[in-house]
Amino acid sequence: MSSKRKRIHDATVSTEHRPSDSSNHAATLSESEPIQLSPQHQDTHYSNEDSPKTFRALGILESLCESCDSLGYTTPTPIQAQSIPIALQGRDLIGLAETGSGKTAAFVLPILQALINQPQPLHSLILAPTRELAQQTSKAIEALGALVSVRCALLIGGLDMVSQAIVLGKKPHIVVATPGRLLDHLENTKGFSLRQLKYLVLDEADRLLDLDFGPILDKVLKVLPKRTTYLFSATMSSKIESLQRACLSDPDPIMLRHLGFPAIPLHGQLSQSVRLGALNKFRLGSRSLLIATDVAARGLDIPLVDLVINYDLPQDSKTYIHRVGRTARAGKSGIAISFVTQYDVELWLRIEAALGKKLDEQKPNKEEVMVFAERVGDARRAAVREMKDLHDKRGDPGATLRHKRNGKRSRDDMDQDEG
């Protein structure tokens, strides 16, 4: 979780009411916005009445539905209801969800369905940050895939590599692994290759990066072919965004769907045709929220934009003007809101000086903020607890795993649960 996200409740909200302006300015929103959208909308926009009541209604095959029934999975959880239909379309996705939300079934069921439709060995790879989570995921795959005789290999540190190599030699359908042990096998186990891989899952990706698996992930991603990728995380940090850009081709921000926001992304990694398609959907109103980088800051003509939100302040006044100038066009009025923390004051004063006026300042209502904070849900609370436990076990809030054991950790013990 980024520092700004931890400080957001202390932020000042600066607003600018904009009269009509015919200049051709464009607004943007931060690409990291999905995790920060107001959770109070969850109750009103995404109710249980709107969600599918069964896995059959989501499009899951009957044999897998029978497995769900036998395990007591009667009604899809919100993350399952939102992600499974997208996954069944063969699209990449991002699921922002905490442990205990049902996210494992959210990615296992689509993978098993794809495997049933097109069986092959070494079909899917699931990476987890700890041995314990990898073991739990492996058991879930075996349980959900019991009726279709799925073969799953578990590759984690602390266990005999030779035994694991023998299992790999039997060509399992799915490999569940921690990154360090997986790389050991890719480098040392004869005949083991992921060149035909169809699906990759990065489970608890925020923890994968917190545990310093980044360099190993880079090596693993370089040897993987083009595939469908699912990324699940409790938070959307800058590291996760970088990982997203590296391994996902068309990610769907599931958190937005979960909160009831019909949103669409716009950024420089998209092809021109995809960008135009996104803009057309936004213009026509089929998507009411555009999540964009500064690629959208200039030259776009989109009428009827009511609100521009600067989650991250632009670094100069010109970019600010282009962003907020997206609203208040063609005789309309509009509002621009900027979040300003105590760390942004100097930058904000420079923007005001360049504009030649002081913008309206609104202090957030602390009581309302606390009400909203309570409704963020288990995702944020679980992430905070997890980070606190991790720091407590290290004994130094500023410590990192690289600082231990003379700055080195073997691949074999990197996947031990650190909290």
N, C-alpha and C positions, 0 to 999 in steps of 0.2 A: 504494500500500500504506500503510495507516494506521500511525501511529507505534506504536500498541499492538501491531500485528501484528509489527513489526520487533523489538519488545522481548519478545515472548512467551516466548522461551527464558530470560529473566532473571526470569520471574514466579514468585511464590510461590503455591502452590496451597493454599487454605484449605478444609478440609472440615468438614462438620457431619453427624454421624450422627444421624438423627432417629428417635426412637421414635414409636409410634403417636400420632396427633393427629387428633382428630375435627373440628377447626376447619376452616372452609371457606376455606382459602387456595388460591391458584393459583400455579403455577410458570410461568416464562417462560424462553426462551432468546433470545439476541441474534439479531436478524434478519440480521446480517451473518455468522452462524456458518458458512455453507457453505464459504467459502474456508479455514476453520480446522480443519475436521474432520480427525482423525488419518489421515494418508495410509497408515499401516501397514495399514489395512483393505483397501487396494486389492488386494493380492495374494490375500487370503483370500476377499473378498466379490465381486470382479469379475475373474474369470479369463477367459483367452482361450477356454476351453472353453464358457463361458456365452454369449459374444458371437456374433452371427450371423456366418457364414462368408462370405457373399456379399451384394452389394447387392440382388440379387433377393430374398433372404430378408428384407430390410428393407422391401420393397414398392416398390422403384424400378422404373419402367417399362423394358421390354426395350431400347428404343432408347437410353436413357440408360445402361443397363448395358453395352451394346455400346461406348459411348464410354468408359466406365470401363475396360473390357477393353483397348481400344486404347491407353489411356494407362498401362496397367500397374497400375491400381487393382484389385487382385484381392480383397483382404480389407479390410473396413471397419476403420478405426482406432477406438479406444474412444470418442472424442468423436463420430464419425460414427454408431457403433452406438447411442449413447445419444440423440442429438439428432434424427436423421432420422425415426424412428417418431413422435416427438412433433410434429415439424414437419409431417409428412404429415397429421396430424389437424387442421391449421389453427390450432394453438395458438401463443401467444407463448412464447418460451423465452430463457433465459440460458445461454450456454455459457462456462464458465471454462476457457480453453484457451490455450496459448501458440502462437506461430508455429512451424510445422513439425509440428503435431499432426494436420493434415488438416481443420482447421476450415473452410477455404474450401469444399471439397466438401460439408461438413456443411450449409451453408446454400444453396449454389448448386444442388445436386441437387433439394431440395424446391421451390425457386423455379421451376426449369425444368419440373418435373413439373406444378406448378400452371399454368404458362404453356401447356404442351401441352394440358391439360384445358380451359383457358379463355383462348384467345389474346386479347391486346389490346395496343395500344401503351402505352408508359410504365407498364408493369405493376409494375416493381420498382425500388427505389432502394437502392444500396449505398454507404454513406459510409465512407471510410477516412481515416486521419490524414495520410498522406504520399502524394506522387505515385508513389513507387516501389511502395507496396503497392496503390494503385489500379490501376496498370498491370498488376501481377501478377494481381490479381483479374479484370480485364478479359480478360486472356489465358486464364485458367482458365475463364471463362464461355464464351468462344469455342470452346475445346477441348472442353469437356463438352457444349456445345450444338451442335457441328458438324453432327450428323446431323439436327437439327431446325431448322436455319437460323435460329438466334436472332440478333437484331440488338442490338448493345450499343454505347452511347455512353460515351466516356471524357471526363470534365470535370475537368481539373486545371489548376493555375496554371502559368505559363511557356509556355503554348501559345496560339495565336491564338483569340480568342473568336469571331470571325466564322466560322471553319472549324467550330468546335464548334456554333455556332448552326445552321449548314447541316445538320449531322448530326442535331441535334435536330428540325429541320424534317422529316426523313424518318421520324419517329415510331419510334424504337428501342423494343424491348421492355424493355430493362434499361438503367438509367443507373448508372454507377459514377463517383463524384465525391469530391473533397475538399470540405469544407463551405464554404470561402470562395468557391471558383469556382462552386459550385452556387448560392449565394445571389446572386452576380453575375448569373447567367443568369435566375434567378427574377425579379430586379428589372429586368433590362434586355433580355432576349430576348423579342421579341414572339411571342405565341402559345404560349409554353412554360409549361405548368402541370402540377402533379402532383395535380390534384383527383381523378383516377380511380385513384390509386396503390393497389395491393393489398398490397405487401410492402415493408417497410423493414428494412435490416440496418445495424447500427452495429458495424463491425468494429474490433477493438482499441480499444474504447470508453475504456479507461483512458488510452490515449495521446491520443485525441481531446480529453479533458479536460485532460491534462497540457500539451498544446500550446495551451491557452487558446482552444479552439474553443467553449467553453460558451455565450457570448452568441449566436454564430452558430447553434448547434444549437437554441437557444431559438426563434429566428426561423423556422428551417426547420420545426421541429415544429408551430409555430402554423398553418402553411399546409397541413399534410398532413391528409388525411381519416382516418377510422377505418380501420385496416389491421392486418395481422399483422406483428409486430415481432420480430426476432431481435437479441439483444445479445450480442456476444462480447467477452470481456475476459480478460486474464491475471490480474487481481486484482479483488477486490471491496472497493473503498474506499467511504467515505461519499459521495463525489461520484457514484460509479457507482450507489449505492443510490438517490440522489436522481433520477438520470437514469432508473433503472428504474421508479420510481414515476410519473415524468412520462410515459413512453412505452410501458410494458407493462401490459397489463390482467390477464394471468394467467400470470406468468412461472414457468417450471419450473426449479428449481435443478439444472442438469445435473451440476454437480460432485458433488452428493450422490449422484445415481444412479451416476455414474462410480465413486465410492468404495464403492458397494454399500449405501448407506443408504436404506431406504424411507422418505423424509421427506415432510412436507407443511407448507406455510407457514400462518401465522395472523397477520394484521395488520389495521390499521384501514382499509386501502384496499380490502379485500374486502367484497363485499355480505354481508348477514346470512345469506342462503341458502348462500353459498359457505363462510362461517365455520362454519355448522352442519354442512355436509358434511365439512369438514376435521376438525372435532371428532369426528364419528361414526366416521370412518376411524381416527382415533387411538384412540378408545375401544374399537373392535372389534379393534384389533391389526393391521389391514391396513397401517397406517403406524406404525412404531415410534419415529419421531423427529418431534417437533413443534418447528418453528423459529418462535418467536413474539416479538412486541414486548410491551410492557406492557399491551396490550389484553387479554392473557390473564392478567394478574396478579391479578385479583379475580373471585370469584363463579363460577368454573368447577368443576364436580364431575366429575373424571376419576379413577377409582380405578386402583390398580396402577401408579402412576408410581414407578419405582425410583430415578431419578436426576434431579436438577436441576442444570444448569450455568449459572452466572452468568459469561458471557464478559466482559460489561461490568458493573461494579459498579452496583447501584442507587444513586440519589442520597440516599436516606434509609432509615432502619431499617424504617419501615412497609412500604415497597415490598419491602425485603429479606424481611421476614417473610411477606408475601403470596406472593412468588416461591417461597421454599423450602418454604412450607407446602403446596405442591402434592403433595409426597411424604409418605410415612409417614401414610397414611390407612386407616381401616377395619381397624385392628388390624395393619397392616403396618409394617415399618421402611423407612427410606430414607436416601439420602445426598444432600447438597447440596455442590457444589464451586464455589468462587469463585476466579477468577484475579485475583491481586493483584500489580501491579507496584510498583516503588519510587515511582511517581507516584500510586499509589492508597492509600498507607499511611495518610495523614491521614483519608481518607474511611472506610477500613476500621476504624480505631480508634474513630471516632464511632459506627459501627454496633455494634461490640463493647460500647462504653459504654452504648448504648441497650438492648442485650440484657442487660446486666449479667453478662456472662461472656466469657471468652476462648475463642475457637474453636480447634480443632486446626489446627496448621500443618504442612504437609508440603512439604519442599524437593524439587523435581523431581530425579530421578536424571539427572545430566548425561550419563552414558554412554548411557542410554536415549534421552534427548532427541536426542543426536547421531545415533543410529541412525535415529530417526524422521525427523530433518531430511534425512538422505541420501535417504530414500524419498519425500520430497515430490514429487520429479520435476522435469521440465524447466520447468514453469510458473513456479515461484517463482524458480529460478535464472535463467531468461531475463528475468524482470521485474527482478531485481536488477541484472543486467548492463546491461539497457536503461537503467535509471535512472542507473547509474554513468556510462555512456557519454554520456548526455544532459548530466549535470552537468559532466563533463570537457570536453566541447566548448564549453559555455557559459563555462568558466573560473572559475566561481564557484558553489560548491555551493548557495548561497542565492539565486542569480539566478532570475528568471523571464523569460519571453519579453517580458512587458510592460515590463521594465526596459531593454530594448534599443531602439536607434534612437529615442531621445527618448520612450520609452514607447509607440511605435506600430509596428505591423506591418501592411502592406497585406494584403488578402485574397489577393492574387496570390502572395505568397511565404510565407504561413503554412503551406502544405502541403509545404514543403521538408523533407526528412528531417533531423531533429535528433538522430538516434541511434537 
